[in-house]
């Protein structure tokens, strides 16, 4: 590849303004529940470790490792893709490594540098040490560790799955590249923008040669926008080929369906378990697709490389990992009282005359879906109790003093005094 071509490709990569990046990072961290963890090992890759562990964890306990893309921080990607909201909702632990600008000027994980992309070396080893810390501290089940990432984080996901395949039960790669296709900047750029086709066996051997592991191999979910001009969509096909070869599955999909309007290809094993799946997000550019999930919740919000596409990739990936069947146990009375008190204390207060009144917020917190307003007819007009009957009876309404109900509610909330 010519020098002029390399320069042209480099111009298309995101560039970070140091001051603006630092301000954005501080703002995101102030709104994200991620907590920084130190002392997790020798950390040869010089990465930062952030985690989130909800109060309730499903059993056996699971861990999802999430790797951000270029120009993002752990908190940025968490707020945008909604992973901590998912973790709280479905009760799994979350680990989000973060790159330092001192390691890569664009904040990208160094997935193409041999010193960082091989087993027990550099950044790959640092992430492995973080996983070990989480597993020991939070009792994570060894068979329920998963990894996902976007762009450079997606390529680094390929690195982790290839170099430590025994650690992960599954992975999800969004707008990433297959493992082993680059060992320097030139090859990385060429792979990103051109995605040369390779034989299936050659791609599989790149992973087989990355460790002494010989199976079983992690399950894989692949996501890519068809209009991606930063990482060529052909890379999704190469990733699928790489893992089909490892799992000894045929090239042709065993099933093709549509999910939220987008094509999904599926391969399964002899037991009927989905082993490889691939989503093509039609007409989407480079980024993580977000949208309303199957449970009518929104996880994350639009931002840089976080694209409203009408499909929640984070939710579907968590579902692919087998994490969305868990139902959180009801909070105890003590926890409910503590939560109410904390929420009340967190509300800003505006003075109206001599009485303090809670000032309503006009926007939901970052990364959290707005809650729908309750149906007031159902709240203020409860149904009369009916005796069981073979035929449904007409509803009987019991009139109440709406003004008195509202007054009692405001009094109980401490907003007015009797």
Buried (B, 14 or more C-beta within 10 A) or exposed (E): EEEEEBEEBEEEBBEBEEEEBEEBBEBBBEBBBBEEBEEBEEBBBEBBBBBBBBEEBBEEBBBBBBBBBBBBBBBBBBBBBBBBBBBBBBBBBBBBBBBEEEBBEBBBBBBBBEEBBBBEBBBBBBBBBBBBBBBEEBEBBEEBBBBBBBBBBBBBBBBBBBBBBBBBBBBBBBBBBBBBBBEEEBBBBBBBBEBEEBEBEEBBBBBBEBBEBEEEBBBBBBBBBBEBEBBBBBBBBBBBBBBBBBBEBEEEBBEEEEEBEBBBBBBBBEEEEBBBBBBBBEEBBBBBBBBBBEEEBBBBBEBBBBBBBEBBBBBBBBBBBBBBEBEBEEEEEEEEEEEEEEEEEEEEEEEEEEEEEEEEEEEEEBBBBEEEEEEEEEEEBEEEEEEEEEEEEEEEEEEEEEEEEEEEEEEEEEEEEE
